[in-house]
Amino acid sequence: MNWSDVTDFFSMGGYGLYVWGSYLVTLVCIVGEIVLVSNRRRTLEKRYGHIHDINRKKEINNETSS
């Protein structure tokens, strides 16, 4: 396709809103997924870190009481 200027490129022959809107929705979904996965990872690391600390304290208490 040949476009005479930038506005023709962005209008995409009348389908520009659909095309660029689709790209925008896809980008938002991908960024949202990355953010959600990152937050979930931090939550799990924090949770398992607490569990690890609790288990370590129990082991230390068992060793000192024996």
C-alpha positions as CSV (number, residue, x, y, z in Angstrom):
1,M,0.0,0.0,0.0
2,N,1.1,3.5,-0.7
3,W,0.3,6.3,1.7
4,S,0.8,9.9,0.6
5,D,1.2,11.2,4.2
6,V,1.1,10.2,7.8
7,T,-2.6,10.8,8.2
8,D,-3.4,8.4,5.4
9,F,-1.2,5.8,7.2
10,F,-3.0,6.2,10.5
11,S,-6.5,6.3,8.9
12,M,-5.7,2.9,7.2
13,G,-8.3,3.5,4.5
14,G,-11.1,4.1,7.0
15,Y,-10.1,1.1,9.3
16,G,-7.6,3.0,11.3
17,L,-9.7,3.1,14.5
18,Y,-10.2,-0.6,14.4
19,V,-6.6,-1.4,13.6
20,W,-4.9,0.9,16.1
21,G,-7.6,0.2,18.7
22,S,-6.8,-3.5,18.4
23,Y,-3.1,-2.8,18.8
24,L,-3.9,-0.6,21.9
25,V,-6.1,-3.3,23.5
26,T,-3.4,-5.9,22.9
27,L,-0.7,-3.7,24.4
28,V,-2.8,-3.0,27.5
29,C,-3.5,-6.7,28.0
30,I,0.2,-7.7,27.6
31,V,1.3,-4.9,30.0
32,G,-1.5,-5.9,32.5
33,E,-0.4,-9.5,32.4
34,I,3.2,-8.6,33.1
35,V,2.1,-6.4,36.0
36,L,-0.2,-9.1,37.5
37,V,2.5,-11.8,37.2
38,S,5.1,-9.6,38.8
39,N,2.7,-8.8,41.7
40,R,1.9,-12.4,42.2
41,R,5.6,-13.4,42.2
42,R,6.4,-10.8,44.9
43,T,3.5,-12.0,47.0
44,L,4.6,-15.6,46.7
45,E,8.2,-14.8,47.5
46,K,7.1,-12.9,50.5
47,R,4.8,-15.7,51.7
48,Y,7.4,-18.4,51.2
49,G,10.0,-16.2,52.8
50,H,7.9,-16.0,55.9
51,I,7.3,-19.7,55.9
52,H,11.0,-20.3,55.5
53,D,11.8,-18.0,58.4
54,I,9.2,-19.7,60.7
55,N,10.6,-23.1,59.8
56,R,14.2,-21.9,60.6
57,K,13.1,-20.5,63.9
58,K,11.4,-23.8,64.8
59,E,14.6,-25.7,63.9
60,I,16.7,-23.4,66.0
61,N,14.3,-23.8,69.0
62,N,14.4,-27.6,68.6
63,E,18.2,-27.6,68.5
64,T,18.5,-25.4,71.6
65,S,15.9,-27.3,73.6
66,S,17.5,-30.7,72.9
